């Protein structure tokens, strides 16, 4: 490796592909109630206070299977119950009625509305999915997206106190809530064993700053569930404090929310004839836009997103599941520290030059009203493609071009992973006449689908698995792209590095979501020139199932590289 006079940074940009089976038919299915096992429905996100005070709280449940689940109590009670305890069971505070259908990979949301104190759940305007019921024909303008209102309200407590453990049971009867009827739990070190998994989470957030506990999605985009709360959950917030040490945001999801579908929503380079590190696929602006979000400028990543679901897609957004940002431990990057990235709202680009001619690109909106994210988006934040709606869906086999905008607060090694969250139209769309002067920005109706080449570009790589059929088992396919992000420097040096790219290509050896630290091949020191980026190469496709949990829950040591 030749000597170099300045520090150079590495970036991993990856789109994580994870199957959400039977996505196209989820809404149409009427499943038969069957007994549910521990780990099939889990607590995926929650908090015990927020900006509105101690009653600004919610508990989000997640169907951790690829089939819809019908709620059916294990006794004669009215359904499932979420209960809380600090040593004694104090009663069911959220009731999920018998007959409730939780979609495959979908969510159910319990919230504390606290109408008397007017200081309860404050995230009810966070966007969800398509409005329900769907009007036909659709009026103009089209109804806005639904919002993350609760599917059930708290019924017992004014508030679940800080430090209490909560658990989901297949019964609403307190007398029958035990280890045999428990589906999942989240608690703290002091919580009783029935209301935590493993030793419990070590930090009780007593601050009312915007924050959330949510399941770590860095292992392939699937909620981590090893039976240990401390290993499975992350605590993030929109501003950092002594207790909240990672930048991120709450993102409550309900029955109406779009679900993860990375199998049939596909991503490819905007310009497949150019490596991913070069314009227009990636561009770098070194000008500071906002000292709080982009001190060292911005980076723009452009991709083509193709709908292969078999139906029109009427809701599409991207959830950040792994990002190096404020609070990311330096141990996750070599060399340390990690870069500090902030997801930002991007603007539409009417004309972007590619080798195939000019194209238009759509901007993405950071969904933050609420939660307000004054320093940009981090873990668990969502970016929405707001032009895809019930009135203007993305037809099957058609594509759109989108641009991700990332503020750079600090240069260094970093990663950026997303999940695709999508929703098909519940019925054939009958739209009202379009208003004059409308645009179809970024839509590629005749563009041939381009798939990342995971077979030919990396030596010894196996071919990528084809998109799974709707009934296929869950599988994760990783296609990481190594992006070179130099800090401001002399133009001469940058031109030299571009020349070296073609000479020193090396494929990424480990999917970043499986190994928090960059692969050994990407290590560099400030005084050394790193290996040239393999920006147009992808790691071998591989499969990995979500960790399975034993019940009764017992703590498991995380695999090497997982956090």
Buried (B, 14 or more C-beta within 10 A) or exposed (E): EEEBEEBBBBBBBBBBBBBBBBBBBBBEEEBEEEEBEBBBBBBBBBBBBBBBBBBBBBBBBBBBBBBBBBBBBBEEBBBBBBBBBBEEBBBBBBBBEBEBBBBBBBBBBBBBBBEEBEBBBBBBEBBBBBBEEBEEEBEEEBBEBBBBBBBBBBBBBBBBBBBBBBBBBBBBBBEBBEBEBBBBBBBBBEBBBBBBBBBBBEBBBEBEBBBBBBBBBBBBBBBBBBBBBBBBBBBBBBBBEEBBBBBBBBBBBBBBBBBBBBBBBBBBBBBBEBBBBBBBBBBBBBEBBBEEBBBBBBBBBBBBBBBBBEBBBBBBBBBBBBBBBBBBBEEBBBBEBBBBBBBBBBEBBEEBEBEEEEBBBBBBBBBBEBBEBEBBBBBBBBBBBBBBBBBBBBBBBBBBBBBBBBBBBBBBBBBBBBBBBBBBBBEEBEBEEEEEEEEEBBBBEEBEBBBBBBBEBBEEBEEBBEBBEBEBEBBBBBBBBBBBBBBEBEEEBEEEBBEBBEEBBBBBBBBBBBBBBBBEBBBBEEEBBBBBBBBBBBBBBBEBEBBEBEBEBEBBEBEEBBE
